[in-house]
Amino acid sequence: MAERVFRHREKTPLMDAYGVDAEIRSTLSRRVDLPSGGYLVFDYAEAFTVIDVNTGRFVGSRGKGSGARLEDTITKNNLEAVKEVVRQLRLRDIGGIIVIDFIDMANPKNRATVEGALKNELERDRTKTYVVEISPLGLVEMTRQNVTDGPREILTRKCPVCEGDGIVVSDASMAIDVERKLRARRSASSR
């Protein structure tokens, strides 16, 4: 092992040279782009994680007979998403209940292909997983054993404004709240 270790002597910092910092930061992003133009969106809730697969600009052609081609494009996008979903599950160390919302596929054979690809990719993951078959709506329910805290838990803290809800009260609502508090304070001081 020692013969494979070498000192990094480049001017570019080691973490930048190999893209480690960028990869770590990407695990905190809600959106993950796919090479073909599609993208994944990660949403976290208390009990589970939802991963939404979108085609983005990857929509194929729209000419005559494009129904079959559109189905092929959707299947191709979903298969591309499978690899990135499993990669992100490992990178983000996501555990618990996971719902993956693939793009709807009309052909049951295509659903089976995507489901098989997902199970195949997950076999390489050392973390214990259980996958339920893909639904006609394109939803996959699965569980993944939670091994450690992921980068999201380690590198972030709850927002002091929204307390982790992911929302910020609108300016109008905040103004009304401040006005009510001022009235309450004025009436309390006039007593």
Buried (B, 14 or more C-beta within 10 A) or exposed (E): EEEEEEEEEEEEEEEEEEEEEEEBEBBEEEEBEBEBBBBBBBEBEEEBBBBBBBBBEBBBEEEEEBEEBBBBBBBBBBBBBBBBBBEBBBBBBBBBEBBBBBBBBEEEEBBEBBBEBBBEBBEEBEBEBEBEEBEEEBBBBBBBEEEEEBBBEEEEEEEEEEEEEEEEEEEEEEEEEEEEEEEEEEEEEEE
